[in-house]
């Protein structure tokens, strides 16, 4: 039996009015694969990833996740399929802690046991080799720590397919090496 691909894009096209952002794109991502998509600014990389994240819907083509055709019409659909996107511009609330940001908006978290959440976040960060203090406020974090919070947030919510939009754009060379080491460990 052949291994099932994590993601397949088949003939995906996305237009914005007269502008064609993606034209008949085919892409296969295998489970455990780390893939980088390179291209000029405006070449459609982020648009393509935003279709997997449920922000945009393809005008043509098909998306398969784990070998099954899917319809991703919202970020919730994407999360339900185990896809988590870490955007270039972080979506964190500065006055909250890492743990609070990680669980913000999750159903069933109205009555919060913050110590339990911090313990779960710590276990997750230890498993993958992230350096993160769950009780640290976002406003006290470096850019790479904020990025770590975003990555841990999608992992905590059950993502097993991660999309990182320009993850090294805001990192120092040392932080980039650390991120790559963690990603290799996660694979």
Secondary structure by P-SEA (a helix, b strand, c coil): ccccccbbbcbbbbbccccccccbbbbbbcccbbbbbbbcccccaaaaaaaaaccccccbbbbbcccbbbbbccaaaaaaacbbbbcccccccccccaaaaaacccccccccaaaaaaaaaaaaaaaaccccccccccccccaaaaaaaaaaaaaaacccbbbbccccccccaaaaaaaaaaaaaac
